[in-house]
Amino acid sequence: MTTEQLTSAFEQTRGQLKSFLLRMTASVEDTEDLVQDTYIKASQKLSTFRGDSSVKTWLFTIASNLARDNLRAKRRWVAHVTDIARLAAKANPAFLQESMQIRTASPHGQFEIREHIAFCFTCISKSLPLEQQIGILLKEIYEFKVAEIAQILDTTEAMVKYYLHAGRSKLIDIFEGRCALINKQGICHQCSELNGMYNPRQKFQEEAAKIDMAKEAETAGKERLFDLRLQIIQGIDPFTSRASELQLHHLEHNRRVMEEYLAKDAG
């Protein structure tokens, strides 16, 4: 493979690499650095590429290893991160004012329920052990095969299947117990709260009824509802969607809040 071919393949994969790394790190700054480092590393290792995998798999392997190095020493988030971030937001008038400014002035400042579903998944999936999070993202969002994930993680297919099973089971349990969109007993109503804040004239139930996951909540099983959640996430690029600026602003807030929370907890 020539440098020109690498550059072309990298540009074709850049968007997916960026969204993957953002969902791993929850940091736009770290994501931009890791994307650039991925290209540099791939250029340096170009002579080692033998075509045993697709170029996309090879690039995701490099990106995953760099992200794992970046995240290895950091503590995983807690499953109730959104509760902690919500309380911090309510106590931070400047953050709320900035959010409303983005909502009213930015073409990428829309609030949509489906966007928040994807945002919520990003935050909660960071409570998984690192390999489980990577496995779930690669398989369920970016549609890599188990054999490809084993190559990316440098492990066996049996271990990948374990990561996927354990990760899915934990996330399903979390969302089943928390998400009020899929369970009337769910304790998290942030979708409706935020919709009321950003779209005060919009009827939340009418908007929720447009989402398959919410429509099937009464009859579908937990696995089916989780797969519908994943389908929503697959269709959203957090850097280019109609809600990207607003959601990235919220994600940066949650990242800072969680870093402070974990630092206090460790102390």
JOKADA-V208218 format. One record per helix or strand of 3 or more residues. SS is the DSSP state (a for helix, b for strand). FROM is the first residue (numbers start at 1). LEN is the number of residues. If there is no record, write none. Layout:
# JOKADA-V208218
SS&FROM&LEN ; SS&FROM&LEN
This chain:
# JOKADA-V208218
a&3&23 ; a&28&17 ; a&46&3 ; a&55&17 ; a&81&10 ; a&93&13 ; a&113&13 ; a&130&12 ; a&146&8 ; a&157&22 ; a&190&9 ; a&204&5 ; a&212&4 ; a&222&13 ; a&244&23
